[in-house]
């Protein structure tokens, strides 16, 4: 399951950088759950060709993430925003001014990403 989530994130962030043919085959296999044979027949290529294309796309998408780190930055920012939300709720309950300082620090960290 984790692999599918990872593939989905990679594709969401970098899928547009694949060729139209790569996107079609990748979507059919990974997201539409078609078999390699079904996609091969539809695309007029061999089953092995489909398998190789999926592996190549996975590698390409992973290389984009290694270089650009967009998913990592997105996930880090998301965690920081969740932390801000939690601290904001706590502030509303306690009126503890130190929480505001922490929120400001986290906000500045986000802006520096």
C-alpha positions in Angstrom: 0.0 0.0 0.0 2.8 2.4 0.9 4.3 1.9 -2.6 1.0 2.9 -4.3 0.8 6.1 -2.1 4.4 6.9 -3.0 3.8 6.3 -6.7 0.7 8.5 -6.5 2.6 11.4 -4.8 5.4 11.1 -7.3 3.0 11.1 -10.2 1.0 14.0 -8.8 4.1 16.2 -8.5 6.1 15.1 -11.5 3.7 13.2 -13.9 3.4 16.1 -16.3 7.1 15.8 -17.0 6.6 12.3 -18.5 5.7 12.0 -22.2 2.0 11.5 -23.1 2.7 7.8 -23.9 4.5 7.2 -20.6 1.6 8.9 -18.7 -1.0 6.8 -20.5 0.7 3.5 -19.8 1.6 4.4 -16.2 -1.9 5.5 -15.4 -3.4 2.4 -16.9 -1.1 0.0 -14.9 -0.7 1.9 -11.6 -4.0 3.7 -11.2 -6.5 1.9 -13.5 -5.2 -1.5 -12.4 -5.0 -2.9 -15.9 -2.8 -5.9 -16.4 0.5 -5.6 -18.3 -1.0 -7.8 -21.0 -4.1 -5.6 -21.4 -2.0 -2.4 -21.7 0.4 -4.2 -24.1 -2.4 -5.2 -26.4 -4.0 -1.8 -26.2 -0.7 0.0 -26.9 0.6 -2.5 -29.5 3.7 -3.3 -27.6 5.0 -6.3 -25.7 4.1 -7.1 -22.1 7.8 -6.8 -21.3 7.8 -3.4 -23.0 5.0 -2.3 -20.6 6.9 -3.7 -17.6 10.1 -1.9 -18.6 8.3 1.4 -19.2 6.7 1.3 -15.8 10.1 0.6 -14.2 11.6 3.4 -16.2 8.9 5.9 -15.2 9.2 5.0 -11.6 13.0 5.6 -11.8 12.4 9.0 -13.7 9.9 10.1 -11.1 12.2 9.2 -8.2 15.1 11.0 -9.8 13.0 14.2 -10.1 12.2 13.9 -6.4 15.8 13.4 -5.5 16.8 16.5 -7.4 13.9 18.8 -6.6 12.6 17.6 -3.2 9.1 19.0 -3.8 7.4 16.1 -2.0 9.7 16.3 1.0 9.1 20.1 1.2 5.4 19.7 0.8 5.2 17.1 3.6 7.4 19.1 5.9 5.3 22.2 5.3 2.1 20.2 5.9 3.5 19.0 9.3 4.5 22.5 10.2 1.0 23.9 9.3 -0.6 21.1 11.5 1.7 22.2 14.3 0.6 25.8 13.9 -3.0 24.7 14.0 -2.5 22.7 17.2 -0.7 25.6 18.8 -3.4 28.0 17.8 -6.0 25.8 19.4 -4.0 25.6 22.5 -3.5 29.3 22.5 -7.3 29.9 22.3 -7.7 27.7 25.4 -4.8 29.0 27.5 -3.9 32.4 26.1 -0.3 31.4 26.7 1.8 34.0 24.8 4.7 31.7 24.4 2.6 29.7 22.0 2.4 32.8 19.8 6.2 33.0 19.7 6.4 29.3 18.6 3.8 29.9 15.9 5.8 32.9 14.6 9.0 30.8 14.6 7.2 28.0 12.7 5.7 30.5 10.2 9.2 32.0 9.6 10.6 28.5 9.0 7.9 27.8 6.4 8.7 31.0 4.6 12.3 30.0 4.4 11.6 26.6 2.8 
